[in-house]
Amino acid sequence: MNSKQSLSVLSVALLGFANIGTANAQESENQDKSLEERIEALEEEIRVVRRENEALTEVAEEDAESSDASEDGITLGGAVRFQYVIADYDSAQRSRGGDLDFDIFRLDFNGKMGDVILSAQYRWFEYMDALRHAYFGYNFTDEWQGQVGVVIQPFGVMPYNSQSYFFSTNFYVGMEDNPGSGLRFLKRTDTWDLDFAFILNDELGGVTGSVRSSADRYNYDVVGIRLPGEGIYDEPVSLAGENNTLMTRIAHKWDLGNDRLIEVGFSGQLGKFNDGVSNVGERQNIGIHALYNTGPWQFQAQYSTYDYDFDIENIGVVVGAYAYFDTMPTKADLYTANVAYSMPVEIGPISNLTFYNNLSVMTNKRGLDDDTVMNVLGMAVTAGGVYTYVDLVTAQNQPFIGGSTGTDGGSTNTRFNINFGYYF
């Protein structure tokens, strides 16, 4: 799997995008700062809650947005991660006491040359390598920035709709931390986050991209139409790629004082599917999210829905990621509800513990009866440059937990996962 899971939508929330709880205070004290400094303050907030480890590097493109360095230069960062897994749906693995494997080696490049902002991240796994993002950016004003290249598509709770290693189920249908090739414009103020994007195609060039495999990618994208008689993991016979998609994300923030922060937002995406010659379908994605932060507590909630309409008979849509193909329904609703508590400690090298529970439910699937449900109960441990996720995942019909979103009748499975890495 990756590196890439509802409570009441309007009552739960966490300010912004997930990791330390100090950004809004920094923003309110620095209202005259430039766009770069404002976003940098916001990024500081997400450091502990969400992915304190990933916030140091994996939100590299956000750091590039917030770069206020006066001198030219590119900084190099990255991570090396390993993982221990024991799963009840793999009897052979259980009998040998689980597996300890290499997970990922990652490099991040961020900085600026003249007035041009640069950001990129590339990942190497044992079974594939993949680009996460790579773009050029420019600050038109203190509040507006433009990006061109492989950008992160704006949608829902950002940068992650989760605190665990496993993301939410939204990730597995392409609606969380998903890159795409195109343009993105964003505005950041103390009270508003505005994002507008035009995504021409996915990061691999769509159906006609010259790649080894359309399944070798960081996040899930539509790569084909699942025809009757095909298996859910088969390589698609009928190809289709996401094309010419317009996106917007609008979020309003309230500072209630005493470290209490609220954000409520709307996201929308509207586009086409193309088989390399002509359009073969249409897509729309809609999301409503809320975040709430009160001291060490953070809450996230989101409702999202998607509807993919194709011109030919099908039993679902083929998606590709992490070197394999999977099937998901052409229409579904998703709910997420996440809570996290961040606790500074002094236990040897350990400086912080973040406890969290992430719930995802995918329901109302077209052509299917059974829901996808995933609950991740976990703890994140910060110790210098080492960051560790300890996750207990209970799920049904969930990728990487013994199932698929595109099937019925899956059993409830459990996976205990420890992912630990060094970030530099």
C-alpha atoms as one frame of an Amber mdcrd trajectory, in Angstrom:
protein
   0.000   0.000   0.000   1.067   3.543   0.087   3.191   5.345   1.900  -1.432
   6.489   0.294  -8.650   6.549   5.566 -18.812  10.017  10.018 -19.364  12.182
  12.933 -21.618  15.158  12.219 -20.318  17.119   9.219 -20.876  20.577  10.633
 -19.982  19.885  14.237 -16.681  18.153  13.772 -13.563  19.592  12.423  -9.923
  20.391  12.720  -8.343  23.377  11.183  -6.748  22.781   8.175  -5.296  19.847
   6.797  -4.039  17.909   9.610  -0.727  18.048  11.662   0.347  20.475  14.567
  -2.173  22.724  16.380  -0.560  26.135  16.145  -1.037  27.450  12.614  -4.110
  29.603  12.961  -2.602  31.345  16.000   0.473  32.052  13.921  -1.708  33.295
  11.062  -3.736  35.654  13.272  -0.540  37.135  14.677   0.935  37.595  11.231
  -1.897  38.897   9.080   0.482  41.065   7.127   2.612  38.126   6.059   2.891
  37.076   2.471   1.097  34.054   1.004   4.161  31.986   1.586   4.332  32.789
   5.306   0.604  32.291   5.808   0.654  28.844   4.239   3.821  27.965   6.127
   2.009  28.791   9.372  -0.905  26.615   8.302   1.434  23.786   7.460   2.961
  24.073  10.919  -0.434  23.355  12.350  -0.818  20.066  10.556   2.558  18.733
  11.680   1.558  16.692  14.771  -2.039  15.661  14.182  -1.990  14.263  10.781
   1.284  12.905   9.711   3.931  14.558  11.706   6.456  12.579   9.813   4.903
  13.255   6.467   4.441  16.880   7.361   8.163  17.263   7.578   8.540  16.021
   4.010   5.430  14.541   2.401   3.669  17.894   2.334   6.682  19.184   0.488
   4.633  20.863  -2.155   2.769  22.776   0.547   6.097  23.861   2.002   7.075
  25.032  -1.455   3.883  27.091  -1.597   4.847  28.626   1.725   8.505  29.181
   0.924   9.615  32.674   1.915  13.310  32.214   1.296  14.902  35.272  -0.262
  17.748  33.308  -1.825  17.561  30.852  -4.684  18.152  27.197  -3.952  16.697
  23.716  -3.823  16.490  21.725  -0.601  16.650  17.933  -0.594  14.635  15.786
   1.776  13.123  12.356   1.867  12.349   9.255   3.865  13.204   5.583   4.276
  10.429   3.409   5.725   9.918  -0.194   6.783   6.811  -2.065   7.793   5.704
  -4.992   9.959   2.389  -6.628   9.028   0.329  -9.466  10.426  -3.102 -10.094
   8.885  -5.852 -12.545   9.770  -6.714 -13.037   6.080  -3.244 -14.506   5.319
  -2.898 -17.792   7.200   0.607 -18.541   5.891   1.819 -15.132   7.025   0.254
 -15.564  10.454   1.918 -18.948  10.892   5.363 -17.397  10.428   4.643 -14.510
  12.803   3.982 -11.797  10.212   6.345 -10.097   7.759   8.842  -7.256   8.099
   9.461  -5.600   4.735  11.055  -2.571   3.139   8.304  -0.054   2.366   9.626
   2.987   0.538  12.552   5.245  -0.291  11.513   8.772  -1.143  13.184  11.985
  -2.309  11.727  15.487  -2.045  12.943  18.566  -3.892  11.659  22.002  -2.853
  12.814  25.553  -3.321  12.836  28.493  -5.705  14.891  29.861  -8.575  14.268
  33.548  -9.041  10.520  34.054  -8.666   9.688  30.468  -9.677   8.752  27.966
  -6.959   9.791  24.349  -7.546   8.479  21.204  -5.835   8.717  17.492  -6.643
   8.568  14.141  -4.913   9.484  10.696  -6.253   9.001   7.317  -4.545  10.667
   3.933  -4.937   8.990   0.728  -3.752  10.249  -2.834  -4.104   7.730  -3.492
  -6.872   7.508  -0.120  -8.666   8.479   3.530  -8.604   6.144   6.497  -8.956
   5.948  10.270  -9.064   3.811  11.874  -6.386   3.958  15.466  -7.643   6.170
  17.807  -9.669   5.244  21.386 -10.491   6.419  24.952 -11.033   4.710  27.709
  -9.066   4.516  31.489  -9.013   3.096  33.932  -6.454   0.994  36.471  -8.356
   0.176  38.337  -5.123   0.602  37.799  -1.391  -2.555  35.659  -1.493  -2.684
  34.071  -4.971  -0.409  31.369  -6.330  -0.413  29.430  -9.598   1.026  25.961
 -10.212   1.594  24.013 -13.421   2.697  20.392 -13.809   1.688  17.364 -11.766
  -0.262  19.067  -8.984  -2.299  17.760  -6.055  -5.978  17.911  -6.973  -7.988
  20.017  -4.503 -10.755  18.055  -2.806 -12.225  17.756   0.672 -10.128  17.727
   3.812  -6.577  18.618   2.816  -3.844  17.612   2.746  -5.240  14.305   4.119
  -8.705  13.152   5.116  -7.188  10.871   7.753  -4.458  10.580  10.365  -3.455
   6.954   9.901  -0.978   5.306   7.560  -3.899   3.861   5.554  -5.600   7.148
   4.570  -9.406   6.911   4.229 -11.415   4.922   1.694 -11.561   8.166  -0.332
  -7.908   7.586  -1.247  -8.765   4.253  -2.899 -11.292   5.902  -5.223  -9.004
   8.842  -6.092 -10.485  11.534  -3.831  -7.682  12.038  -1.308  -4.132  13.282
  -2.004  -4.467  12.520  -5.714  -2.099  14.102  -8.278  -3.002  15.075 -11.826
  -1.422  16.893 -14.763  -2.664  20.424 -15.254  -3.035  23.864 -13.671  -3.950
  24.837 -10.131  -4.630  28.308  -8.711  -4.991  28.821  -4.978  -5.735  31.699
  -2.637  -4.919  31.626   1.083  -6.147  34.173   3.636  -6.887  34.047   7.347
 -10.536  33.236   6.611 -10.675  31.675   3.115  -9.015  28.871   1.180  -9.891
  28.956  -2.524  -8.664  26.395  -5.073  -9.394  26.215  -8.782  -7.831  23.618
 -11.081  -7.965  22.307 -14.608  -6.628  18.738 -14.866  -6.040  17.702 -18.458
  -5.277  14.056 -17.653  -3.723  11.863 -14.977  -0.048  12.076 -14.061   0.889
   9.255 -16.471  -0.425  10.994 -19.574  -3.833   9.337 -19.746  -4.647   6.380
 -21.980  -1.941   7.294 -24.512   0.824   7.873 -21.959   4.116   6.068 -22.679
   4.488   4.122 -19.427   5.516   0.612 -18.440   2.167   0.004 -16.756  -0.801
   2.243 -16.081  -0.998   0.598 -12.641   2.385   1.973 -11.538   1.191   5.136
  -9.848   0.966   6.718  -6.396  -2.806   7.135  -6.211  -5.861   5.535  -7.767
  -7.057   6.783 -11.141  -9.552   5.392 -13.641  -7.679   3.442 -16.335 -10.455
   1.413 -17.946 -14.032   0.183 -18.007 -14.735  -3.186 -16.364 -16.612  -5.334
 -18.889 -18.957  -8.202 -18.023 -17.027 -11.461 -17.645 -13.744  -9.856 -16.519
 -12.219 -10.495 -13.105 -12.008  -7.615 -10.639  -8.181  -7.603 -10.745  -7.787
  -8.145 -14.497  -5.943  -5.673 -16.691  -8.621  -3.685 -18.555  -9.532  -4.561
 -22.135 -11.544  -1.372 -22.647  -9.298   1.593 -21.805 -10.505   4.918 -20.417
  -8.704   7.784 -18.709  -9.760  10.877 -16.796  -9.730  13.918 -19.081 -10.498
  17.676 -19.082 -11.655  17.951 -15.460 -12.566  21.272 -13.833 -12.175  21.414
 -10.044 -12.892  23.833  -7.231 -12.528  23.765  -3.475 -13.874  26.568  -1.262
 -13.331  26.553   2.505 -14.129  29.151   5.159 -12.258  29.325   8.474 -13.279
  30.768  11.836 -10.905  31.572  14.700 -12.923  31.145  17.894 -10.010  31.975
  20.181  -8.358  29.799  22.834  -6.953  27.477  20.159 -10.427  26.707  18.833
 -10.636  26.681  15.059 -13.336  25.668  12.582 -13.281  25.100   8.832 -16.228
  24.191   6.590 -15.841  23.635   2.869 -17.266  22.467  -0.444 -15.490  20.651
  -3.298 -16.611  19.888  -6.833 -15.096  18.152  -9.856 -16.611  17.779 -13.336
 -14.928  16.106 -16.295 -14.812  13.487 -19.048 -13.391  10.032 -19.729 -11.487
   9.436 -22.963 -10.363   6.177 -24.595  -7.523   7.840 -26.527  -9.714   8.670
 -29.521 -12.984  10.063 -28.216 -14.918  10.705 -25.026 -16.594   7.595 -23.595
 -18.128   8.941 -20.410 -18.540  11.712 -17.866 -17.626  12.137 -14.207 -18.626
  14.276 -11.285 -17.347  14.350  -7.703 -18.839  16.413  -4.871 -17.653  16.796
  -1.294 -18.625  18.664   1.892 -16.169  18.716   4.776 -15.728  20.158   8.257
 -12.725  20.462  10.549 -12.519  21.377  14.221  -9.497  21.927  16.390  -9.682
  22.576  20.113  -6.346  22.434  21.882  -4.864  18.955  21.515  -8.047  17.538
  19.972  -8.662  17.470  16.250 -11.763  16.313  14.397 -12.428  15.735  10.695
 -15.653  14.818   8.902 -16.546  14.569   5.239 -19.348  13.474   2.947 -18.386
  12.825  -0.657 -20.111  11.289  -3.656 -19.088  10.432  -7.185 -20.970   9.359
 -10.307 -19.230   7.989 -13.433 -21.452   7.476 -16.479 -20.074   5.456 -19.430
 -21.376   4.939 -22.940 -20.894   1.155 -22.928 -22.259  -1.624 -20.755 -20.092
  -2.255 -17.704 -19.940  -3.814 -14.253 -17.723  -1.119 -12.769 -14.663   0.954
 -13.447 -11.026  -0.224 -13.502  -8.566   1.703 -11.335  -4.823   1.288 -11.132
  -2.259   1.969  -8.402   0.601   0.235  -6.563   1.328  -2.072  -9.498  -2.075
  -3.745  -9.629  -5.521  -3.209 -11.119  -8.727  -3.195  -9.102 -12.427  -2.551
  -9.661 -14.688  -0.013  -8.009 -18.376   0.809  -8.589 -19.268   3.602 -11.000
 -21.253   5.416  -8.307 -21.093   5.571  -4.513 -21.335   7.775  -1.412 -18.550
   8.009   1.161 -18.549   9.183   4.781 -15.512   9.739   6.984 -15.215  10.653
  10.675 -11.811  11.081  12.303 -10.673  12.102  15.763  -7.117  12.592  17.023
  -5.475  13.647  20.279  -1.900  14.970  20.320   0.098  14.602  23.525   3.639
  15.979  24.002   5.767  13.634  26.107   9.343  13.184  27.279   9.993   9.439
  27.102  13.599   8.970  26.067  13.774  10.142  22.428   9.956  10.223  22.097
   8.596  13.772  21.983   4.972  13.268  20.955   2.212  10.654  20.855  -0.852
  11.147  18.658  -3.795   8.827  19.265  -6.465   8.563  16.585  -9.466   6.686
  15.273 -10.407   6.967  11.582 -13.715   5.621  10.262 -14.653   5.339   6.559
 -17.915   4.040   5.111 -18.569   3.638   1.373 -22.226   2.937   0.634 -24.987
   3.218  -2.007 -22.740   1.520  -4.558 -24.176   1.159  -8.046 -24.709  -2.522
  -8.845 -23.550  -3.739  -5.422 -25.294  -4.472  -2.115 -22.479  -4.568   0.448
 -20.777  -1.505   1.910 -17.070  -0.943   2.327 -16.219  -0.175   5.938 -12.770
   0.576   7.387 -11.884   1.569  10.945  -8.298   2.378  11.903  -7.434   2.629
  15.591  -3.877   3.799  15.990  -1.071   5.785  17.507   1.663   7.854  15.874
   5.002   8.143  17.686   7.479  10.978  17.073  11.099  10.425  18.087  13.516
  12.847  16.459  13.589  12.098  12.746  11.858   8.733  13.262   8.088   8.574
  12.918   6.035   5.420  13.540   2.423   4.489  12.836   0.956   1.679  14.923
  -2.396   0.774  13.343  -5.063  -1.838  14.020  -7.302  -1.951  10.940 -10.700
  -3.658  10.857 -12.361  -3.587   7.457 -14.729  -5.230   4.990 -14.476  -4.969
   1.188 -11.491  -2.645   1.575  -8.318  -2.725  -0.603  -5.145  -3.759   1.235
  -7.287  -5.319   3.967  -8.164  -8.459   2.034 -10.934  -7.018  -0.118 -12.057
  -4.634  -2.856 -14.597  -1.822  -3.070 -15.955  -3.449  -6.237 -17.236  -6.720
  -4.741 -19.992  -8.073  -2.515 -19.749 -10.658   0.207 -16.343  -9.861   1.621
 -15.559 -10.976   5.153 -14.509  -8.684   7.986 -10.701  -8.711   8.155  -8.136
  -7.394  10.614  -4.610  -6.159   9.937  -2.050  -5.072  12.534   0.474  -2.760
  10.936   3.583  -0.972  12.222   5.156   1.421   9.739   8.308   3.180  10.866
  10.635   5.441   8.990  13.380   8.008   9.157  12.678  11.413   7.620  15.472
  13.720   6.563
